[in-house]
Amino acid sequence: MFTKNATEALNLAIFGLLLPGDHVITSSMEHNSAMRPLRELESKGVEVSVIRCSPRGELDPGDLMTAIKKNTKAVILTHASNVTGTIMPVREVGNITREHGLILCVDSAQTAGVLPIDVSEMNLDLLAFSGHKSLFGPQGTGGLYIRKGIEEKIKPLIVGGTGSRSEHESQPDFMPDRYESGTLNTAGLAGLGAGAEYILRKGIDHIRTKEILLTQYFLDGLKSISSVRIYGPGEASRQISVVSFNVDGLTPSEVSFAFDEQYGILSRPGLHCAPSAHRTIGTFPGGTVRFSFGYFNTEEEINYALDAVRQLSRRRKE
């Protein structure tokens, strides 16, 4: 079913599923779109366990095993960090949750359209996605995959007109009408459909291969600059095309401002709506500078960005 974005999809899944007395497990690399709803429910009687990830943002599935309790109901996990790009072991986690009868909700805002996702093979019960990132759709589009049968356990976030069963004043109980009240962003969803068709034509493997090449090229260039510190795996094959780094002696805001004003490069400084992730990698409260590459970037643009980093680094020394 469709939502405005991944945040709304995660809110629907989390608020619709968890009740006071339930226990839920998540990771320390989550975006606030998952962490804030969980903290809200924690104040109302839901027990929340946060598994600490490594300084590279990596999750050990064994830590999940030790966190499971008798009242554990669900695991909420990002597919890849929006800060470090670290890809989480979702398939391994899915095997554990299925074995223990837990519900697995995955946030694929960073991965849908660029990493292959098989909800059956990976044992995913809920999958939230954003339309305006690697699915090449417009802003204001997203959605939530709900495994058949799970909808019986998830209350709607809002209720109202669905255009179906209008003779009844109670909310329909079938998919997707149970969750799609009100007029949807029809034009936006048409654009999302066009983006998905483009991805299917090009092939996810083809798109992923190009993003790996661009990301590794950038990482290798950064590693040659002594004043730059890179966060995350540092290997493109183990992350998505998101790279976080800092330049010694400069704040993330100073670096990003210089990129924008002097070089016309758009980057994002700060905490990236994921303070827990930055605590995990040791960059709280200042954060990092984040570059996000995509299928339409070029090697020439990577070279231009690396030259900008080198020049900023030299000026810092002067």
C-alpha positions in Angstrom: 0.0 0.0 0.0 1.1 3.6 -0.7 2.1 6.3 1.7 3.7 9.8 1.4 7.1 8.5 2.3 9.1 5.9 4.2 8.5 7.8 7.4 4.8 7.4 7.2 5.2 3.8 6.3 7.3 3.1 9.3 4.9 5.0 11.6 2.1 2.9 10.3 4.0 -0.3 10.9 5.3 0.6 14.3 2.3 2.3 15.8 -0.1 -0.2 14.2 1.8 -3.2 15.5 3.2 -2.6 18.9 1.2 -2.5 22.2 2.2 -1.7 25.8 4.0 -4.7 27.2 5.5 -5.7 23.9 9.2 -5.9 23.4 10.9 -4.7 20.2 14.5 -4.8 19.1 16.2 -2.3 16.8 19.8 -1.3 16.0 21.8 1.8 16.9 22.1 2.8 13.2 18.5 3.6 12.7 17.1 6.8 11.2 14.8 8.9 13.3 11.9 7.9 11.1 12.1 4.6 13.0 13.7 5.7 16.3 11.3 8.5 17.1 8.2 6.3 16.8 9.9 3.7 18.9 10.8 6.2 21.6 7.3 7.6 21.6 5.9 4.1 22.2 8.6 3.4 24.8 7.1 6.3 26.9 3.7 4.4 26.7 4.9 1.0 27.9 6.6 -0.7 24.9 10.0 -2.1 25.8 12.7 -1.1 23.3 16.1 -2.8 23.1 18.8 -1.1 20.9 21.6 -3.4 19.7 24.9 -1.5 19.6 26.6 -1.8 16.2 30.3 -1.6 15.6 32.1 1.8 14.9 31.7 1.0 11.2 27.9 0.6 11.7 27.9 -3.1 11.3 25.4 -5.4 13.1 26.3 -8.8 14.5 23.3 -11.1 14.1 24.5 -13.0 17.2 23.7 -9.9 19.3 20.1 -10.1 18.1 19.9 -13.7 19.4 20.9 -12.6 22.9 18.4 -9.7 22.9 15.3 -11.8 22.3 12.9 -12.1 25.2 9.7 -14.0 25.9 7.6 -10.8 25.1 9.6 -9.9 22.0 7.2 -9.1 19.2 9.2 -7.5 16.4 12.6 -6.4 15.0 12.8 -3.0 13.3 15.9 -2.7 11.1 17.3 -0.5 8.4 18.5 -2.2 5.3 21.4 0.2 5.0 22.5 3.2 7.1 21.9 6.6 5.6 25.0 7.8 7.5 27.7 5.3 6.7 26.0 3.3 3.9 26.7 0.1 5.8 24.5 -2.8 4.5 22.9 -4.7 7.3 22.7 -8.6 7.4 18.9 -8.5 6.7 18.8 -12.1 5.3 20.5 -13.5 8.5 18.2 -11.5 10.7 15.2 -12.7 8.7 16.2 -16.3 9.4 16.4 -15.6 13.1 13.1 -13.8 13.3 11.3 -16.4 11.3 12.7 -19.2 13.5 11.5 -17.4 16.6 8.2 -16.3 15.3 9.0 -12.6 15.3 7.8 -9.9 12.9 10.6 -8.3 10.9 10.1 -4.7 9.6 12.8 -3.4 7.3 13.4 0.2 6.3 14.5 0.1 2.7 14.5 3.9 2.1 18.2 3.7 1.1 18.2 0.5 -0.8 14.9 0.0 -2.8 15.9 0.3 -6.4 19.6 -0.3 -6.0 19.9 -3.6 -3.9 17.9 -6.7 -4.8 15.2 -7.4 -2.3 13.2 -10.6 -2.2 10.7 -10.4 0.6 10.0 -14.2 0.6 13.6 -15.3 0.5 14.7 -12.7 3.1 11.7 -13.5 5.4 10.5 -9.9 5.5 7.1 -9.3 7.0 7.0 -5.5 6.5 9.1 -3.4 4.1 8.9 0.4 4.1 10.2 2.2 1.1 10.7 5.7 -0.2 9.9 6.7 -3.8 12.1 9.7 -4.3 15.6 8.1 -3.8 16.8 5.1 -5.7 13.4 4.3 -7.2 13.7 7.6 -9.2 10.1 8.7 -8.2 9.0 12.2 -7.1 8.9 13.4 -3.5 5.8 12.6 -1.6 5.7 8.9 -2.6 6.5 5.8 -0.7 4.8 2.7 0.6 4.7 -0.3 2.9 4.8 -4.0 1.8 2.8 -6.1 4.3 3.1 -9.9 4.1 -0.3 -11.6 3.7 -1.9 -12.3 7.0 0.2 -9.6 8.9 -2.4 -6.9 8.1 -4.7 -8.5 10.7 -2.2 -7.5 13.4 -1.6 -3.9 12.2 -4.1 -1.1 12.9 -4.5 1.7 10.3 -2.8 4.9 11.1 -5.8 6.9 9.7 -9.3 5.9 8.7 -11.7 7.5 6.2 -12.9 7.4 2.7 -11.4 4.6 0.5 -13.7 4.7 -2.5 -14.8 1.1 -1.6 -17.5 -0.3 0.5 -19.0 3.1 0.9 -22.2 1.7 2.3 -20.4 0.9 5.5 -19.2 3.4 8.1 -16.5 1.1 9.3 -13.1 0.8 7.7 -12.6 -1.9 5.1 -10.5 -4.8 6.5 -8.8 -5.8 3.2 -5.6 -4.7 1.4 -4.8 -2.0 0.4 -8.0 -0.2 1.3 -7.5 -0.8 5.0 -4.6 1.6 5.0 -5.2 3.9 2.0 -7.8 6.4 3.3 -8.1 9.7 1.4 -6.9 10.8 -2.0 -3.5 9.4 -2.9 -0.8 11.3 -4.7 -1.9 9.9 -8.0 0.4 12.0 -10.2 3.4 11.2 -7.9 2.6 7.5 -8.0 2.5 7.6 -11.8 6.0 9.1 -11.7 7.1 6.4 -9.2 5.8 3.8 -11.6 7.8 5.3 -14.4 10.9 5.2 -12.2 10.4 1.6 -11.4 9.9 0.7 -15.0 13.2 2.4 -15.8 15.0 0.4 -13.1 13.5 -2.8 -14.5 14.8 -2.0 -18.0 18.3 -1.1 -16.8 18.5 -3.9 -14.3 19.3 -3.5 -10.6 22.6 -5.4 -11.0 23.7 -2.9 -13.7 22.7 0.0 -11.5 24.4 -1.4 -8.4 27.6 -2.2 -10.4 28.0 1.4 -11.5 27.3 2.8 -8.1 29.9 0.5 -6.6 32.5 1.7 -9.1 31.8 5.3 -8.5 31.8 4.9 -4.7 35.0 2.9 -4.6 36.7 5.4 -6.8 35.7 8.2 -4.4 36.7 6.2 -1.4 40.2 5.4 -2.9 40.6 9.1 -3.6 39.7 10.1 -0.1 42.1 7.5 1.4 45.0 9.3 -0.3 44.2 12.6 1.6 45.9 12.3 5.0 43.6 14.9 6.7 40.4 13.1 5.8 38.8 10.5 8.1 36.2 8.2 6.5 33.4 6.5 8.4 31.8 3.2 7.7 33.1 0.0 6.0 35.3 1.9 3.5 34.5 -0.8 0.9 31.9 0.0 -1.7 30.8 -3.7 -1.9 29.8 -3.6 1.7 27.9 -0.3 1.6 25.5 1.7 -0.6 26.7 4.8 -2.4 26.7 7.0 0.7 30.1 8.2 2.0 30.5 10.1 5.3 33.8 11.8 6.2 35.4 14.7 8.0 38.3 17.0 7.3 40.7 17.6 10.2 40.5 21.1 11.6 37.2 21.9 9.9 33.6 21.4 11.0 31.2 19.5 8.7 29.2 22.7 8.2 32.3 24.6 7.1 33.3 21.9 4.6 29.8 21.6 3.1 29.4 25.4 2.9 32.7 25.6 1.1 31.7 22.8 -1.3 28.5 24.7 -2.1 29.7 28.2 -2.3 33.1 27.6 -4.0 32.6 24.5 -6.1 28.8 24.2 -6.6 28.9 20.7 -4.9 25.9 19.8 -2.8 26.6 17.7 0.2 25.0 17.3 3.6 26.6 18.1 6.9 25.5 17.3 10.5 23.6 14.4 12.0 21.5 13.3 9.0 18.4 12.7 11.2 20.2 9.7 12.8 21.8 10.8 16.1 22.1 7.3 17.4 24.1 6.3 14.3 26.5 9.2 14.9 26.9 8.2 18.6 27.7 4.7 17.3 30.5 5.8 15.0 31.8 8.5 17.3 30.8 11.6 15.5 28.1 13.0 17.8 27.3 15.9 18.2 29.1 17.4 15.2 28.3 14.8 12.7 30.0 14.3 9.3 30.0 15.5 5.7 28.0 13.1 3.6 28.2 12.6 -0.2 25.5 10.5 -1.9 26.2 9.2 -5.3 23.7 7.8 -7.8 23.4 6.1 -11.1 23.5 9.4 -13.0 26.7 10.6 -11.5 29.9 10.4 -13.6 33.6 9.7 -13.0 34.4 13.3 -14.0 32.1 14.5 -11.2 33.9 12.2 -8.7 37.3 13.7 -9.8 35.9 17.2 -9.4 34.7 16.4 -5.9 38.1 14.9 -4.9 39.9 17.9 -6.2 37.7 20.1 -4.1 38.5 18.0 -1.0 42.2 18.2 -1.7 42.1 22.0 -2.1 40.1 22.4 1.1 42.6 20.2 2.9 45.5 22.3 1.7 43.9 25.6 2.7 43.3 24.2 6.2 47.0 23.5 6.6 47.8 27.0 5.4 
